[in-house]
Amino acid sequence: ILRAVGSHQRGLASVFSNRTSRKSALRAGNDSAMADGEGYRNPTEVQMSQLVLPCHTNQRGELSIGQLLKWIDTTACLSGNAALPMVPYLPHSVGQVVNIKAKVNRAFNSSMEVGIQVASEDLCSEKQWNVCKALATFVARREITKVKLKQITPRTEEEKMEHSVAAERRRMRLVYADTIKDLLANCAIQDDLESRDCSRMVPAEKTRVESVELVLPPHANHQGNTFGGQIMAWMENVATIAASRLCRAHPTLKTIEMFHFRGPSQVGDRLVLKAIVNNAFKHSMEVGVCVEAYRQEAETHRRHINSAFMTFVVLDADDQPQLLPWIRPQPGDGERRYREASARKKIRLDRKYIVSCKQTEVPLSVPWDPSNQVCLSYNNVSSLKMLVAKDNWVLSSEISQVRLYTLEDDKFLSFHMEMVVHVDAAQAFLLLSDLRQRPEWDKHYRSVELVQQVDEDDAIYHVTSPALGGHTKPQDFVILASRRKPCDNGCVDPYVIALRSVTLPTHRETPEYRRGETLCSGFCLWREGDQLTKVSYYNQATPGVLNYVTTNVAGLSSEFYTTFKACEQFLLDNRNDLAPSLQTL
């Protein structure tokens, strides 16, 4: 919703994500947050601690998620004012303490992202553990005009990572609706309604819930605008009822896809909350909820002010998900909601799979498919940004103003090359983002074929490379290249060219080549001044090239330095060739 918070209006999009209970003290994590100075605390950080009382619990004696949403909303609002994806939900019991921490990750022109961390504390055993995370987006307004926000400067490594990746999350949110449309238009959604057991099929209309709430002064802030947390609690309530009507049991909320606040409501408004089960899968179901507001009973026009999609499961005595009945959608809008729920589930599964891939797993590459394009692109760029933001890079050598840094983190070795070039940053970005030109300066790229131009920012290439590390066979790679322009004209954000391996059915491994893979690599370009750019190349070494990397890092080979100087000469030689194309940036 957009609702007033002091002089701000805000849209809250909470993303709840699975987390494993870690019964370890969080105080150690707080100590590491002071790495940039003893006693440092982010000025936008707000903390809330609440004791869980019987009045806060549901029918199982656990903290109601609606109550938790109220507390999260309050904490996020306070953090947002300072600056001017939750489940399986690990339940809180009566007597435990809920600790909520919120801080501004990044401020854009008129919006900001607030990160929220929820932890649980047992006062008797002194155990503390993380429960869930959420993200909130606020929009600053004064009357009917937007307010330009003051930018924040990240200091710790964690703040730098969140600040950098927030731009990519914002991009994901802006294209989310189009992603759903493209998925429905271009991919076959398997519904197999004809083959399902009709004896266990429930008409969707039987799950429909409609409830009316009157907004009273205790539900609103000092300006008379309804608390977003209160609306979210009401929405969670009707969604739970709809889910119960399908499973005839007490369901457990697993994920909330997004709360989309479209407009404000005030004291005296009647809010109509509608919920229905959109789709039921084997062990989970999606419930769609919308909220409409009106002032008088005679009003024919109702304002659509909020919507959300919630996923529920039913757990047995061993906390295992039970099988659910199928849902029979109504023709028309019901079938549309049914298919869109399947599309959202696919996006969640793609995102979970892509993010969960580890370097020790083989293959490193993720299968490329148009349906997971947005998730792959996001993960590609955010992984590079997180690598860049790490604080513990060590300068290994410097030759003729070309610096080589190394990073040993989580038993993996990464390296980073850096130099300053007398070329405009936008022009260097254009030259380096087209991998077809890379063989001109990088001998590790023997040939490059553009396999697919996915969109303006993403392309897939097939690269061949000479044999390395004593191998007799040459290598080949299938690489996704994702490029991003800065959000702030390059003053803080760099131009980014992120590279990672993907697999394509049209380009399988052949006997002629040894298939190579890259997990995280690419360029970041910072504008240092007029016609002056800092060019940085990052690479997280995979096992296949580790010996080659360590040879260069140890100073036993100068190929890194030679290649990077060739890159500098390439940029200087071609800095005037693309002048007309710079207008496209």
TORMARKE-520017 format. One line per 3 residues: number of its first residue (from 0); their letters; for each residue x, y, z of C-alpha. Coordinates in steps of 0.001 Angstrom, whole numbers. Example, Ala and Ser with C-alpha at 12.3 -4.5 7.8 and 13.67 -1.06 7.14 Angstrom:
# TORMARKE-520017
0	AS	12300 -4500 7800 ~ 13670 -1060 7140
# end
This chain:
# TORMARKE-520017
0	ILR	0 0 0 ~ 993 3625 -243 ~ 158 5131 3083
3	AVG	1404 8165 4994 ~ 4156 7641 7540 ~ 4911 11071 8933
6	SHQ	5707 12977 5743 ~ 6322 9701 3849 ~ 4179 7330 1874
9	RGL	5388 3864 1324 ~ 4906 647 -541 ~ 5707 -2448 1484
12	ASV	6787 -5566 -362 ~ 7654 -8267 2144 ~ 9590 -11241 799
15	FSN	9732 -14194 3164 ~ 12412 -16820 2598 ~ 13226 -20194 4101
18	RTS	15871 -20169 6786 ~ 17305 -22938 8917 ~ 17206 -22377 12669
21	RKS	20659 -21472 13874 ~ 20711 -21682 17659 ~ 23899 -19680 17958
24	ALR	24428 -16369 19646 ~ 23767 -13404 17393 ~ 25957 -11170 19512
27	AGN	29051 -12427 17679 ~ 27490 -11210 14429 ~ 26925 -7815 15983
30	DSA	30616 -7578 16842 ~ 31603 -8145 13214 ~ 29276 -5327 12155
33	MAD	31618 -2925 13934 ~ 34515 -3749 11633 ~ 34714 -171 10380
36	GEG	35083 1237 13845 ~ 34419 248 17397 ~ 30919 1191 18444
39	YRN	29755 1972 14902 ~ 26031 1643 14352 ~ 24103 2362 11186
42	PTE	22151 5620 11809 ~ 19067 4148 10096 ~ 19065 978 12232
45	VQM	16048 456 14496 ~ 15540 -2437 16901 ~ 12375 -3709 18563
48	SQL	12007 -6462 21178 ~ 8589 -7897 22056 ~ 7666 -10539 24634
51	VLP	5216 -13077 23189 ~ 2079 -13109 25361 ~ -986 -15356 25124
54	CHT	-2916 -12549 23389 ~ -387 -12668 20522 ~ -824 -16370 19704
57	NQR	-2949 -18459 17351 ~ -4924 -21640 17949 ~ -1684 -23653 18240
60	GEL	-294 -21412 20975 ~ 2346 -19978 18608 ~ 2934 -16349 17707
63	SIG	385 -15280 15106 ~ 2038 -14279 11847 ~ -426 -11391 11627
66	QLL	940 -10031 14906 ~ 4507 -10484 13660 ~ 3628 -8545 10499
69	KWI	2395 -5648 12648 ~ 5685 -5533 14541 ~ 7727 -5813 11338
72	DTT	5754 -2957 9763 ~ 6290 -684 12769 ~ 10039 -1363 12878
75	ACL	10441 -844 9122 ~ 8503 2428 9261 ~ 10757 3798 12006
78	SGN	13846 2838 10009 ~ 12424 4426 6858 ~ 11758 7684 8675
81	AAL	15311 7680 10016 ~ 16664 7749 6467 ~ 15055 11078 5168
84	PMV	11566 -12524 706 ~ 9581 -15482 6554 ~ 9170 -19342 6451
87	PYL	9111 -22269 7102 ~ 8146 -19896 9783 ~ 9953 -21022 12915
90	PHS	7230 -20421 15509 ~ 7667 -18358 18657 ~ 6142 -19695 21857
93	VGQ	4642 -17794 24756 ~ 7410 -16372 26935 ~ 9968 -16081 24142
96	VVN	11187 -12726 22845 ~ 10935 -11541 19246 ~ 13845 -9294 18251
99	IKA	13315 -7295 15065 ~ 16046 -5197 13441 ~ 15477 -2916 10449
102	KVN	17823 -619 8549 ~ 17866 1184 5213 ~ 19863 -821 2671
105	RAF	19795 1864 14 ~ 18058 5110 -893 ~ 17286 5790 -4549
108	NSS	15831 9046 -5924 ~ 12484 8916 -4108 ~ 12307 5333 -2834
111	MEV	14320 3304 -382 ~ 14772 -373 462 ~ 14609 -1369 4115
114	GIQ	15971 -4748 5200 ~ 14330 -6464 8176 ~ 15802 -9323 10222
117	VAS	13671 -11260 12743 ~ 15284 -13364 15467 ~ 13932 -15347 18393
120	EDL	15319 -15427 21926 ~ 14678 -17897 24740 ~ 15179 -15998 27985
123	CSE	15664 -19144 30069 ~ 18349 -20840 27941 ~ 19788 -17580 26489
126	KQW	19612 -19150 23026 ~ 19037 -16882 20029 ~ 18355 -17880 16425
129	NVC	17348 -16263 13146 ~ 13733 -16726 12091 ~ 13182 -14844 8835
132	KAL	14046 -11887 6653 ~ 11874 -9365 4832 ~ 12341 -6405 2513
135	ATF	10232 -3235 2476 ~ 10164 -516 -166 ~ 9166 3004 924
138	VAR	8312 5940 -1323 ~ 8841 9421 116 ~ 6120 11953 -699
141	REI	5194 15434 430 ~ 1542 16097 -330 ~ 1240 14898 -3972
144	TKV	4874 15305 -5016 ~ 7754 12910 -4527 ~ 10683 13858 -2290
147	KLK	14297 13422 -3415 ~ 16045 11365 -756 ~ 19469 11924 721
150	QIT	21809 9095 -222 ~ 23346 6894 2471 ~ 26978 5762 2526
153	PRT	27569 2082 3405 ~ 30500 1465 5738 ~ 30715 -2204 6715
156	EEE	31141 -5101 4287 ~ 27564 -6239 4925 ~ 26196 -2746 4267
159	KME	28196 -2459 1045 ~ 26828 -5805 -196 ~ 23217 -4919 621
162	HSV	23626 -1433 -882 ~ 24993 -2868 -4132 ~ 22531 -5741 -4519
165	AAE	19536 -3521 -3631 ~ 19752 -1994 -7114 ~ 19416 -5441 -8671
168	RRR	16488 -6357 -6411 ~ 14793 -3106 -7442 ~ 15232 -4079 -11071
171	MRL	13668 -7487 -10336 ~ 10631 -5872 -8698 ~ 10082 -3503 -11611
174	VYA	10009 -6306 -14199 ~ 8156 -8872 -12061 ~ 4726 -8369 -13666
177	DTI	6209 -8575 -17170 ~ 8079 -11744 -16187 ~ 4796 -13421 -15231
180	KDL	3175 -12322 -18508 ~ 6096 -13575 -20611 ~ 6126 -16891 -18772
183	LAN	2416 -17442 -19399 ~ 2704 -16385 -23042 ~ 5808 -18369 -23976
186	CAI	5864 -21415 -21685 ~ 3421 -24278 -21375 ~ 2002 -24429 -17838
189	QDD	1136 -28029 -17034 ~ -2213 -28174 -15220 ~ -3151 -31853 -15905
192	LES	-6702 -31161 -14695 ~ -8100 -33997 -16781 ~ -5874 -36646 -15182
195	RDC	-6503 -35707 -11567 ~ -8617 -37646 -9093 ~ -11940 -35829 -9239
198	SRM	-13056 -37384 -5940 ~ -10459 -35220 -4154 ~ -11079 -32098 -6212
201	VPA	-12536 -29058 -4445 ~ -14196 -26217 -6400 ~ -12249 -23014 -5842
204	EKT	-15456 -21145 -5025 ~ -15809 -23200 -1837 ~ -12641 -21561 -508
207	RVE	-13726 -17991 -1162 ~ -13717 -15657 1874 ~ -14973 -12090 2148
210	SVE	-14689 -10015 5300 ~ -15274 -6330 6100 ~ -13256 -4317 8608
213	LVL	-13936 -763 9802 ~ -10772 1330 10202 ~ -10875 2848 13709
216	PPH	-8434 5311 15344 ~ -6383 2525 17038 ~ -5730 1088 13545
219	ANH	-4184 4306 12202 ~ -1255 6652 12734 ~ -1315 10284 13831
222	QGN	-2326 11385 10326 ~ -5300 9032 10232 ~ -3805 6621 7706
225	TFG	-4205 2899 8342 ~ -1152 1049 9636 ~ 132 -1248 6900
228	GQI	865 -3918 9507 ~ -2796 -3929 10546 ~ -3943 -4424 6959
231	MAW	-1405 -7233 6476 ~ -2673 -8937 9651 ~ -6254 -8778 8389
234	MEN	-5119 -10171 5023 ~ -3265 -13060 6683 ~ -6414 -13875 8658
237	VAT	-8736 -14203 5636 ~ -6047 -16100 3687 ~ -5759 -18639 6513
240	IAA	-9531 -19141 6500 ~ -9534 -19733 2720 ~ -6689 -22254 3028
243	SRL	-8524 -24029 5871 ~ -11599 -24462 3702 ~ -9538 -26450 1203
246	CRA	-7596 -28669 3584 ~ -10109 -28856 6484 ~ -7213 -28440 8912
249	HPT	-5068 -25730 10455 ~ -2667 -24602 7667 ~ 767 -23085 8206
252	LKT	1869 -20026 6246 ~ 5048 -20882 4340 ~ 5831 -17901 2098
255	IEM	4451 -14500 1183 ~ 5256 -13610 -2405 ~ 4630 -9880 -2090
258	FHF	2441 -7292 -417 ~ 1677 -4683 -3064 ~ 306 -1475 -1528
261	RGP	-1505 465 -4249 ~ -3127 3314 -2304 ~ -3885 4637 1194
264	SQV	-6873 4144 3481 ~ -7977 6305 6398 ~ -9959 6160 9607
267	GDR	-13614 5640 8726 ~ -12924 3549 5634 ~ -14548 142 5240
270	LVL	-12041 -2414 3993 ~ -13334 -5427 2088 ~ -10832 -8292 2280
273	KAI	-11256 -11077 -292 ~ -9343 -14353 -394 ~ -9504 -17505 -2514
276	VNN	-7267 -20501 -3154 ~ -5783 -19901 -6611 ~ -4079 -23278 -7006
279	AFK	-3280 -26372 -4952 ~ -105 -28303 -5639 ~ 959 -31619 -4156
282	HSM	2010 -30292 -747 ~ 1238 -26563 -917 ~ -1449 -24127 -1989
285	EVG	-1432 -20482 -3079 ~ -4039 -18099 -1699 ~ -4650 -14773 -3387
288	VCV	-5841 -11839 -1257 ~ -7005 -8395 -2288 ~ -8265 -5415 -290
291	EAY	-10779 -2814 -1470 ~ -11744 361 394 ~ -14879 2520 406
294	RQE	-16311 5264 2651 ~ -20080 4875 2532 ~ -22341 1875 2024
297	AET	-23953 3558 -971 ~ -20658 3933 -2821 ~ -20488 1900 -6000
300	HRR	-16785 2500 -6647 ~ -14301 674 -4449 ~ -10587 1480 -4389
303	HIN	-8244 -1503 -4844 ~ -5578 -700 -2231 ~ -3660 -3939 -1648
306	SAF	-2960 -7449 -2924 ~ -752 -10388 -1927 ~ -101 -14061 -2657
309	MTF	485 -16438 253 ~ 1601 -20063 188 ~ 341 -22477 2863
312	VVL	1165 -26055 3834 ~ -467 -28500 6248 ~ 1970 -30199 8622
315	DAD	1480 -33549 10335 ~ 2644 -34500 13830 ~ 6221 -34848 12548
318	DQP	6125 -31401 10880 ~ 6023 -33008 7424 ~ 3773 -31529 4700
321	QLL	632 -33512 3944 ~ -960 -34215 582 ~ -3613 -31675 -387
324	PWI	-6828 -31992 -2407 ~ -6777 -30620 -5943 ~ -8538 -27366 -6749
327	RPQ	-10994 -26914 -9614 ~ -10762 -23308 -10843 ~ -13747 -21406 -12142
330	PGD	-13763 -20661 -15875 ~ -12421 -17256 -16841 ~ -10659 -15364 -14052
333	GER	-10350 -18517 -11949 ~ -8373 -20286 -14676 ~ -6199 -17200 -15147
336	RYR	-5398 -17100 -11423 ~ -4738 -20854 -11515 ~ -2138 -20519 -14293
339	EAS	-521 -17415 -12760 ~ -87 -19319 -9476 ~ 1777 -22039 -11375
342	ARK	3987 -19387 -12995 ~ 4810 -17841 -9612 ~ 5675 -21274 -8223
345	KIR	8030 -21901 -11136 ~ 9773 -18568 -10541 ~ 10198 -19431 -6838
348	LDR	11643 -22851 -7656 ~ 13994 -21420 -10303 ~ 15187 -18741 -7886
351	KYI	15731 -21279 -5104 ~ 17663 -23646 -7385 ~ 19857 -20953 -8920
354	VSC	20762 -19375 -5579 ~ 21432 -22762 -3922 ~ 24064 -23870 -6479
357	KQT	27452 -24184 -4794 ~ 30913 -24128 -6308 ~ 31636 -27635 -5047
360	EVP	28686 -29027 -6977 ~ 29123 -30354 -10505 ~ 28131 -28967 -12879
363	LSV	28403 -25361 -11788 ~ 26322 -24262 -14750 ~ 22590 -23694 -14402
366	PWD	20336 -24752 -17308 ~ 19252 -21741 -19334 ~ 15564 -21372 -20058
369	PSN	13531 -18279 -21006 ~ 11384 -18844 -17925 ~ 14316 -18445 -15518
372	QVC	15978 -15618 -17451 ~ 15246 -12918 -14854 ~ 16413 -15044 -11911
375	LSY	19618 -16076 -13676 ~ 20417 -12509 -14681 ~ 19757 -11268 -11143
378	NNV	21940 -13965 -9600 ~ 24688 -13320 -12143 ~ 24937 -9606 -11348
381	SSL	24312 -9834 -7598 ~ 26985 -12543 -7160 ~ 29582 -10294 -8790
384	KML	28481 -7285 -6748 ~ 28759 -9267 -3522 ~ 32257 -10410 -4474
387	VAK	33258 -6805 -5215 ~ 31894 -5562 -1867 ~ 34053 -7872 280
390	DNW	36502 -6069 2545 ~ 39320 -8583 2864 ~ 40967 -8209 -556
393	VLS	44780 -8307 -232 ~ 47140 -6503 -2628 ~ 49470 -9189 -4002
396	SEI	51462 -7215 -6565 ~ 51590 -3975 -8541 ~ 53351 -3571 -11889
399	SQV	53155 -334 -13909 ~ 49989 772 -12050 ~ 48235 -2567 -12647
402	RLY	47270 -4040 -9309 ~ 46551 -7683 -8520 ~ 44446 -8455 -5437
405	TLE	43541 -11855 -3986 ~ 40817 -13037 -1650 ~ 40733 -16340 225
408	DDK	37180 -16774 1434 ~ 35278 -19934 2380 ~ 38155 -22071 1094
411	FLS	37955 -20487 -2370 ~ 40464 -18240 -4112 ~ 39392 -15151 -6054
414	FHM	41527 -12572 -7814 ~ 40940 -8989 -8879 ~ 42885 -6910 -11419
417	EMV	42647 -3103 -11393 ~ 43921 -179 -13491 ~ 42941 3343 -14511
420	VHV	42463 3994 -18237 ~ 42049 7290 -20132 ~ 38749 6240 -21703
423	DAA	35180 7331 -20994 ~ 33423 4826 -18694 ~ 30376 4450 -20941
426	QAF	32607 3773 -23942 ~ 34671 1192 -22038 ~ 31405 -425 -20984
429	LLL	30275 -815 -24598 ~ 33630 -2198 -25713 ~ 33997 -4761 -22923
432	SDL	30366 -5899 -22769 ~ 30465 -7311 -26322 ~ 32434 -10526 -25805
435	RQR	32877 -10931 -29567 ~ 35622 -8285 -29355 ~ 37461 -9956 -26500
438	PEW	39720 -12173 -28679 ~ 41325 -8941 -29928 ~ 43058 -8485 -26572
441	DKH	42564 -11685 -24524 ~ 44434 -14735 -25795 ~ 42342 -16924 -23497
444	YRS	39399 -16237 -25826 ~ 40210 -17986 -29102 ~ 36759 -17495 -30645
447	VEL	33408 -16110 -29505 ~ 29994 -16824 -31048 ~ 26867 -14908 -30065
450	VQQ	24368 -17700 -29481 ~ 21408 -15601 -28322 ~ 20768 -11916 -27682
453	VDE	18279 -12401 -24860 ~ 17454 -8724 -24383 ~ 19213 -5370 -24243
456	DDA	21181 -6330 -21119 ~ 21714 -10101 -21432 ~ 23375 -12265 -24071
459	IYH	24629 -15855 -24283 ~ 27963 -16644 -25945 ~ 29859 -19789 -26895
462	VTS	33558 -19274 -26192 ~ 36497 -21471 -27145 ~ 39776 -21245 -25286
465	PAL	43232 -22826 -25677 ~ 44307 -25631 -23370 ~ 45423 -24552 -19889
468	GGH	47142 -26157 -16927 ~ 48807 -29048 -18752 ~ 45630 -30245 -20480
471	TKP	45915 -31257 -24119 ~ 42341 -30436 -25114 ~ 41167 -26869 -25650
474	QDF	38244 -25642 -23575 ~ 34871 -24235 -24455 ~ 32359 -22299 -22368
477	VIL	28707 -21303 -22654 ~ 28525 -17947 -20888 ~ 25676 -15666 -19870
480	ASR	26836 -12033 -19990 ~ 24638 -9616 -18016 ~ 25396 -5910 -18133
483	RKP	24058 -3088 -15969 ~ 24359 681 -16198 ~ 24736 2574 -12894
486	CDN	21688 3917 -11064 ~ 23438 7159 -10183 ~ 25419 8180 -13295
489	GCV	28450 6247 -12159 ~ 29322 8311 -9069 ~ 28803 5417 -6661
492	DPY	27523 2531 -8752 ~ 29851 1059 -11366 ~ 29022 -157 -14836
495	VIA	28776 -3939 -14419 ~ 29472 -6782 -16860 ~ 28814 -10085 -15066
498	LRS	29708 -13496 -16512 ~ 28649 -16991 -15482 ~ 28295 -20378 -17134
501	VTL	24957 -21779 -18246 ~ 23981 -24929 -20097 ~ 22105 -24982 -23392
504	PTH	20606 -28038 -25120 ~ 21917 -26677 -28435 ~ 25511 -26480 -27178
507	RET	26313 -29679 -25341 ~ 29812 -30817 -24474 ~ 31650 -32371 -27441
510	PEY	34716 -34675 -27669 ~ 36634 -31877 -29360 ~ 36602 -29621 -26286
513	RRG	36861 -29930 -22538 ~ 33868 -28070 -21119 ~ 34970 -25272 -18804
516	ETL	32817 -23367 -16347 ~ 32912 -20013 -14603 ~ 30834 -19375 -11519
519	CSG	31402 -15664 -10944 ~ 33532 -13252 -12982 ~ 33289 -9969 -14824
522	FCL	34124 -6264 -14989 ~ 33196 -3269 -12861 ~ 33908 184 -14315
525	WRE	33946 3340 -12189 ~ 34004 6834 -13672 ~ 37010 8552 -12050
528	GDQ	36728 11800 -14006 ~ 36328 13154 -17501 ~ 37697 10502 -19889
531	LTK	39084 8556 -16923 ~ 37834 5124 -15841 ~ 38899 2639 -13189
534	VSY	38645 -815 -14795 ~ 38419 -3778 -12433 ~ 38178 -7442 -13396
537	YNQ	37057 -10080 -10862 ~ 37168 -13875 -11049 ~ 36282 -16560 -8533
540	ATP	38601 -19393 -9482 ~ 36950 -22714 -10288 ~ 38811 -26006 -9748
543	GVL	39567 -26335 -13472 ~ 41748 -23205 -13579 ~ 42954 -23055 -9970
546	NYV	46511 -24164 -10803 ~ 46777 -21542 -13552 ~ 45484 -18819 -11216
549	TTN	47835 -19662 -8358 ~ 50804 -19684 -10749 ~ 50036 -16082 -11711
552	VAG	49223 -14975 -8173 ~ 52512 -16414 -6913 ~ 54406 -14373 -9511
555	LSS	55592 -17421 -11468 ~ 53785 -16158 -14564 ~ 53013 -12676 -15893
558	EFY	50086 -13650 -18142 ~ 47518 -11812 -15985 ~ 49506 -8592 -16242
561	TTF	50152 -9004 -19970 ~ 46475 -9675 -20683 ~ 45276 -6712 -18660
564	KAC	47722 -4338 -20360 ~ 46455 -5648 -23702 ~ 42942 -4789 -22501
567	EQF	44104 -1227 -21736 ~ 45607 -857 -25213 ~ 42430 -2226 -26819
570	LLD	40335 389 -24994 ~ 42689 3205 -25993 ~ 42804 2116 -29635
573	NRN	39017 1936 -29904 ~ 37925 4778 -27643 ~ 36688 6897 -30575
576	DLA	35067 4156 -32643 ~ 31770 3984 -30768 ~ 31031 7655 -30182
579	PSL	27629 7587 -31984 ~ 26574 4549 -29968 ~ 27167 6313 -26663
582	QTL	23837 8089 -27078 ~ 22110 4761 -26439 ~ 23505 4766 -22891
# end
